[in-house]
Amino acid sequence: MSVLARVGVGPLCAAARAVMPCFWRGKYFSYGREPAANQVTPMLRHLIYKIKATGPITVAEYMKEVLTNPAKLLGIWFISEWMATGKNAAFQLVELGPGRGTLSGDILRVFSQLGSVLKNCDISVHLVEVSEKLSEIQALTLTEEKFPLERNSGSSVYMKGVTKSGIPISWYRDLQDVPKGYSFYLAHEFFDVLPVHKFQRTPQGWREVFVDIDPQASDKLRFVLAPCATPAEVFIQRDETRDHVEVCPEAGVIVQELSQRIALTGGAALIADYGHDGTKTDTFRGFCGHKLHDVLIAPGTADLTADVDFSYLRRMAEGQVASLGPIKQQTFLKNMGIDVRLKVLLDKSDEPSRQQLLQGYDMLMNPKKMGERFHFFALLPHQRLHGGSHPMNACQSKPSLSPVAGFGELAWR
């Protein structure tokens, strides 16, 4: 993958200059005087939208937002890929499992800031969400109140509206219901909550791990091994060397659907999650109140998760699209310019603020914290990395083979 080592400016820097003006334009950033007390900065507007939508945020969240605003970097990533592949006349932004809708909202604000770049592009938003309750929260976060939502529970498109920036938005229960077309797909902390099958190697071969009632206590659960082979064993690689593996067939189905769509109509998918490249074994765990919780105690009271096996996602995509990563968050953010932004903020800040910024940076970049546990993984058309023909419409300019933002070091100028 020589593309990972390539250095270039490409479309990322053009997009970044527009969305992060403090890096290049003096009128947005002054070393000589403090901004007016009542100045409403884009970041302040972003935080106000976020707090109105989801309630007060912690100091740690505030530091993280002000330091990096990761969603801003993701927005830049999508625009960078749109520019690198020829500035198609239209694209769909599709998010899987959008939570409260704040991430899509942040990305849409980046698109608004890049209005001059995207002015001739027809954008639509498509959210894949099975929870009716969450879809209502997402609508509250994202849509314009003066345009009433259209609801049709019996339709594959069960809700429609218009975002605060005037972009059409639709909700679906299944990815297969989203219209096919040139699209950018986002799955942020989506795959790690999909159900996994667990297997243990034994002298008799692979045996699946089941959950059973503990014979010593009828109100408790325990893990047991299946007495014989089970159908899900087919998902284990023949040359598997680990003694314990977790496989997620549902993730494989979704990645195959994404791959088919990208191969057919272009675009890209960006997957960001906790995971590994086929090296870990037992990662199934529970969290309650942000603390580890026994997965078999008080079921329903804790969030259950399992690290994403990116090697499995790669195998599911092979032959249809190219993949990049997984790449550690530490490396991805560094490639996206977090160090440049940190330097600018440190030069501007007083000592207490400098310490807060450095603590926030450490949280995101420290290998012992999120720096090496959170990973980024991309699916792209083969021709994006290796050239070749791809159907182009009359309104699409010739694509370039510039580096893929975040997955290779960029020269910031």
C-alpha distance (Angstrom), angle and dihedral (degrees) to the residues before:
residue distance angle dihedral
M1 . . .
S2 3.76 . .
V3 3.78 89.5 .
L4 3.82 89.7 75.6
A5 3.77 92.5 64.6
R6 3.77 97.7 45.2
V7 3.77 119.3 114.7
G8 3.77 121.7 -150.1
V9 3.75 145.1 131.0
G10 3.80 99.1 -129.7
P11 3.79 124.4 150.6
L12 3.81 94.9 -39.6
C13 3.77 93.9 74.6
A14 3.80 92.6 47.8
A15 3.79 89.5 52.5
A16 3.78 93.2 42.7
R17 3.80 92.7 51.4
A18 3.79 89.5 55.9
V19 3.79 97.5 45.2
M20 3.81 99.1 37.4
P21 3.82 101.5 40.4
C22 3.80 94.3 165.9
F23 3.79 88.4 77.3
W24 3.77 95.1 61.6
R25 3.81 113.1 10.3
G26 3.77 119.3 72.7
K27 3.79 95.6 -157.8
Y28 3.81 89.7 67.1
F29 3.79 95.7 47.0
S30 3.76 126.4 35.1
Y31 3.77 125.7 -175.9
G32 3.79 91.0 -169.2
R33 3.78 104.6 62.5
E34 3.77 142.1 13.5
P35 3.83 118.0 -101.9
A36 3.77 117.6 -104.3
A37 3.79 113.0 -79.0
N38 3.80 92.8 -119.5
Q39 3.81 96.4 44.1
V40 3.82 109.4 135.4
T41 3.79 103.6 -146.6
P42 3.82 123.6 -167.5
M43 3.81 88.3 -109.5
L44 3.83 90.9 53.0
R45 3.81 90.2 50.8
H46 3.81 89.1 48.9
L47 3.81 91.9 51.1
I48 3.81 92.3 46.3
Y49 3.83 90.7 52.7
K50 3.81 90.2 47.7
I51 3.82 95.2 48.8
K52 3.81 92.9 45.2
A53 3.80 89.5 51.8
T54 3.81 101.7 42.9
G55 3.81 106.9 13.5
P56 3.83 131.4 -112.1
I57 3.79 116.6 -16.0
T58 3.79 129.8 -141.3
V59 3.79 122.6 -103.9
A60 3.80 87.8 -111.5
E61 3.82 90.5 55.2
Y62 3.79 90.2 47.6
M63 3.81 91.8 51.8
K64 3.79 90.9 47.9
E65 3.81 92.5 49.8
V66 3.80 95.6 46.6
L67 3.78 94.4 44.1
T68 3.78 100.8 49.2
N69 3.79 112.5 -11.1
P70 3.83 88.2 -150.3
A71 3.80 91.0 -158.8
K72 3.78 89.0 61.1
L73 3.80 88.7 56.6
L74 3.81 90.7 48.8
G75 3.79 90.1 50.4
I76 3.79 88.9 52.4
W77 3.80 89.7 49.3
F78 3.82 92.7 56.9
I79 3.80 93.0 45.8
S80 3.80 89.7 47.6
E81 3.81 91.2 54.8
W82 3.81 91.7 44.9
M83 3.81 89.7 54.1
A84 3.81 94.2 43.1
T85 3.79 92.5 53.1
G86 3.78 97.4 50.7
K87 3.83 108.6 -79.1
N88 3.77 97.2 -90.1
A89 3.80 114.1 -144.2
A90 3.82 90.9 -117.6
F91 3.77 140.3 13.5
Q92 3.79 140.0 -179.7
L93 3.81 122.5 -132.7
V94 3.80 106.4 -148.7
E95 3.81 121.9 -174.4
L96 3.79 123.1 -170.3
G97 3.79 114.9 -146.9
P98 3.82 96.3 -3.5
G99 3.82 95.9 -170.9
R100 3.80 108.4 -157.1
G101 3.80 92.7 -12.5
T102 3.79 95.5 -111.0
L103 3.80 95.2 122.8
S104 3.81 93.5 52.4
G105 3.79 88.2 45.3
D106 3.79 91.2 53.6
I107 3.81 91.3 48.7
L108 3.80 91.8 48.9
R109 3.81 89.8 53.6
V110 3.81 87.8 54.9
F111 3.80 88.2 52.0
S112 3.82 88.9 51.9
Q113 3.80 90.6 50.6
L114 3.81 87.2 51.8
G115 3.78 92.4 50.2
S116 3.79 92.6 128.3
V117 3.82 90.1 55.8
L118 3.80 95.6 43.6
K119 3.82 99.2 36.2
N120 3.80 93.8 112.9
C121 3.82 95.4 42.3
D122 3.80 123.1 97.2
I123 3.83 106.9 -140.1
S124 3.79 129.3 -172.2
V125 3.82 131.3 178.6
H126 3.80 124.3 -136.2
L127 3.81 122.1 -173.8
V128 3.81 123.2 -164.9
E129 3.80 105.8 -152.1
V130 3.81 129.6 151.1
S131 3.82 96.6 -173.7
E132 3.78 113.9 88.8
K133 3.81 90.6 -162.0
L134 3.80 93.3 53.3
S135 3.80 92.5 45.1
E136 3.81 89.0 57.6
I137 3.83 90.1 51.0
Q138 3.81 89.7 48.4
A139 3.78 90.7 51.1
L140 3.80 90.5 51.2
T141 3.81 89.5 51.2
L142 3.78 98.6 44.2
T143 3.79 113.2 25.7
E144 3.79 134.5 82.6
E145 3.80 111.3 -112.7
K146 3.81 95.2 -143.8
F147 3.82 90.3 62.9
P148 3.83 107.6 67.6
L149 3.80 116.8 -135.7
E150 3.79 118.1 -109.8
R151 3.82 111.1 -135.2
N152 3.79 127.8 -167.7
S153 3.81 112.2 162.6
G154 3.80 92.2 -173.5
S155 3.81 94.7 56.0
S156 3.80 128.4 84.6
V157 3.82 84.6 -124.9
Y158 3.78 95.7 55.3
M159 3.81 97.9 174.6
K160 3.81 136.8 22.2
G161 3.77 134.2 -176.9
V162 3.79 147.1 138.1
T163 3.80 123.7 -92.9
K164 3.79 124.0 -126.4
S165 3.81 87.6 -99.6
G166 3.82 93.0 52.2
I167 3.81 98.8 -101.9
P168 3.83 119.7 139.0
I169 3.81 112.9 -112.4
S170 3.81 130.7 -168.2
W171 3.81 136.9 -174.9
Y172 3.82 128.2 -140.6
R173 3.79 135.7 177.2
D174 3.80 94.8 -144.4
L175 3.79 134.4 36.2
Q176 3.80 89.8 -132.2
D177 3.81 89.4 65.4
V178 3.82 93.4 59.1
P179 3.83 110.1 101.5
K180 3.78 113.7 -102.2
G181 3.78 114.2 -115.3
Y182 3.79 144.1 107.9
S183 3.80 100.4 -39.6
F184 3.77 145.4 165.1
Y185 3.78 112.7 -142.3
L186 3.80 125.4 -157.4
A187 3.81 126.1 -165.7
H188 3.81 109.1 175.8
E189 3.82 113.7 176.9
F190 3.80 88.0 -20.8
F191 3.81 106.3 116.5
D192 3.82 95.9 48.7
V193 3.82 92.0 69.2
L194 3.81 96.0 50.7
P195 3.84 114.0 108.1
V196 3.80 117.7 -93.8
H197 3.79 133.5 -158.8
K198 3.82 113.4 -132.9
F199 3.80 123.1 -148.2
Q200 3.81 134.1 -171.5
R201 3.79 124.3 -160.1
T202 3.83 112.3 -125.8
P203 3.83 135.0 173.3
Q204 3.82 86.2 -97.0
G205 3.79 93.3 52.2
W206 3.79 132.7 -98.2
R207 3.78 116.2 -12.8
E208 3.78 124.8 -171.1
V209 3.80 119.6 -124.2
F210 3.80 113.0 -121.5
V211 3.80 133.2 -171.8
D212 3.81 113.9 -122.9
I213 3.82 139.7 167.1
D214 3.77 113.2 -87.2
P215 3.85 107.0 -115.4
Q216 3.80 89.2 -149.8
A217 3.82 92.7 56.7
S218 3.80 120.8 23.1
D219 3.80 92.9 -157.1
K220 3.81 94.5 54.4
L221 3.79 134.0 76.7
R222 3.79 131.5 -140.2
F223 3.81 140.6 -176.3
V224 3.83 117.8 -106.5
L225 3.79 134.7 174.7
A226 3.79 120.5 -113.5
P227 3.82 111.7 -110.9
C228 3.80 92.6 -129.5
A229 3.80 142.2 10.4
T230 3.83 118.1 -58.3
P231 3.83 129.9 -152.1
A232 3.82 93.8 -107.2
E233 3.80 89.2 65.2
V234 3.81 87.2 85.4
F235 3.83 88.7 77.7
I236 3.83 93.1 64.6
Q237 3.80 115.6 98.1
R238 3.80 115.2 -116.5
D239 3.80 91.3 -130.8
E240 3.82 94.2 47.6
T241 3.83 110.1 145.8
R242 3.81 100.3 -174.5
D243 3.81 120.7 96.1
H244 3.80 94.0 -142.9
V245 3.81 125.0 35.7
E246 3.79 138.3 174.7
V247 3.79 120.7 -151.3
C248 3.79 128.6 -172.4
P249 3.84 111.6 -159.3
E250 3.81 91.2 -179.2
A251 3.81 90.0 58.9
G252 3.79 89.2 51.5
V253 3.81 91.9 52.9
I254 3.81 91.7 50.0
V255 3.81 93.7 47.7
Q256 3.81 90.6 49.5
E257 3.82 89.8 51.7
L258 3.82 90.8 48.8
S259 3.80 91.1 47.3
Q260 3.80 93.7 50.4
R261 3.80 91.0 50.0
I262 3.81 94.7 47.7
A263 3.81 92.2 46.2
L264 3.81 90.7 50.1
T265 3.80 103.3 41.7
G266 3.83 106.8 10.9
G267 3.77 131.3 -122.8
A268 3.80 127.0 109.1
A269 3.79 143.7 -101.9
L270 3.80 125.0 -133.1
I271 3.80 116.4 -161.4
A272 3.81 118.3 -170.3
D273 3.78 118.6 -178.1
Y274 3.78 149.9 121.1
G275 3.77 107.3 -78.8
H276 3.78 153.5 109.7
D277 3.80 140.4 -122.0
G278 3.78 99.3 -105.7
T279 3.80 95.6 -63.9
K280 3.82 106.7 103.3
T281 3.79 127.7 78.8
D282 3.81 121.3 -170.7
T283 3.83 108.3 26.1
F284 3.81 99.9 142.5
R285 3.81 106.7 123.8
G286 3.76 144.1 149.8
F287 3.80 132.4 -130.0
C288 3.78 127.1 -159.7
G289 3.78 119.1 176.7
H290 3.83 89.3 -7.6
K291 3.82 89.9 -59.3
L292 3.80 129.2 110.1
H293 3.78 111.8 -94.1
D294 3.81 130.9 -171.4
V295 3.81 105.1 -101.5
L296 3.83 92.9 -140.3
I297 3.80 97.7 48.8
A298 3.83 119.4 90.8
P299 3.82 95.2 -12.2
G300 3.78 112.3 -146.0
T301 3.79 95.0 35.1
A302 3.81 97.8 81.0
D303 3.81 135.7 55.4
L304 3.82 110.6 -113.6
T305 3.79 121.5 -148.0
A306 3.80 142.0 163.8
D307 3.80 126.4 -163.9
V308 3.80 114.9 -101.7
D309 3.81 115.3 -108.5
F310 3.80 99.7 -140.6
S311 3.81 91.6 -174.5
Y312 3.81 87.5 64.6
L313 3.83 91.7 49.0
R314 3.81 89.1 50.3
R315 3.81 91.8 52.7
M316 3.80 90.6 49.8
A317 3.81 90.5 53.8
E318 3.80 98.1 43.6
G319 3.78 116.7 120.4
Q320 3.79 93.9 20.8
V321 3.81 106.9 57.7
A322 3.78 140.4 -0.1
S323 3.79 121.4 -104.9
L324 3.79 133.4 -152.1
G325 3.77 124.3 -160.7
P326 2.88 152.4 -42.0
I327 3.79 86.1 -134.1
K328 3.79 122.0 176.7
Q329 3.79 117.6 -106.1
Q330 3.79 88.8 -121.5
T331 3.81 90.7 60.8
F332 3.80 95.9 38.6
L333 3.82 93.9 52.9
K334 3.80 91.8 44.0
N335 3.80 89.7 52.6
M336 3.80 89.5 47.9
G337 3.81 91.2 56.2
I338 3.79 105.9 -99.1
D339 3.83 91.5 142.8
V340 3.79 90.6 54.9
R341 3.80 90.9 51.4
L342 3.81 91.9 46.0
K343 3.80 92.0 53.3
V344 3.79 91.8 50.8
L345 3.80 91.9 49.7
L346 3.82 93.9 45.1
D347 3.79 92.0 51.3
K348 3.80 88.4 53.7
S349 3.81 99.7 43.6
D350 3.80 135.4 86.9
E351 3.80 119.4 -124.9
P352 3.85 98.9 -88.9
S353 3.79 90.5 48.4
R354 3.80 91.0 47.0
Q355 3.79 90.1 56.4
Q356 3.80 91.5 49.8
L357 3.79 91.4 49.2
L358 3.78 92.0 49.9
Q359 3.80 90.9 49.1
G360 3.80 90.5 51.0
Y361 3.79 90.8 47.6
D362 3.81 89.7 49.9
M363 3.81 91.3 51.9
L364 3.81 91.6 54.7
M365 3.80 99.6 37.1
N366 3.82 107.7 29.6
P367 3.83 109.3 110.3
K368 3.81 89.5 -139.3
K369 3.81 91.7 55.0
M370 3.83 124.9 34.0
G371 3.80 96.9 -38.0
E372 3.81 96.7 88.8
R373 3.81 102.3 17.6
F374 3.80 98.3 60.6
H375 3.81 115.5 65.8
F376 3.80 139.9 -171.7
F377 3.80 123.8 -141.3
A378 3.81 128.4 178.9
L379 3.80 136.2 -160.9
L380 3.81 116.4 -156.9
P381 3.81 138.3 163.5
H382 3.81 112.1 -85.6
Q383 3.79 90.8 -119.3
R384 3.83 90.3 59.2
L385 3.80 88.8 70.8
H386 3.78 102.7 24.9
G387 3.81 105.4 27.8
G388 3.79 123.7 -125.1
S389 3.76 136.1 132.4
H390 3.77 126.2 -46.9
P391 3.79 129.6 170.7
M392 3.80 110.1 -91.9
N393 3.78 128.6 -171.8
A394 3.78 125.4 -137.8
C395 3.81 92.0 -100.5
Q396 3.79 94.9 52.8
S397 3.79 120.5 94.1
K398 3.81 123.4 -142.1
P399 3.81 111.1 -76.1
S400 3.80 123.1 -127.5
L401 3.80 131.1 -141.3
S402 3.79 95.0 -125.3
P403 3.82 119.3 152.7
V404 3.79 117.9 -80.6
A405 3.80 107.2 -107.0
G406 3.79 115.8 -111.0
F407 3.80 94.5 12.9
G408 3.80 95.4 74.9
E409 3.78 134.1 34.3
L410 3.80 112.5 -90.5
A411 3.79 127.6 -151.1
W412 3.82 106.6 -126.6
R413 3.79 111.5 -154.6
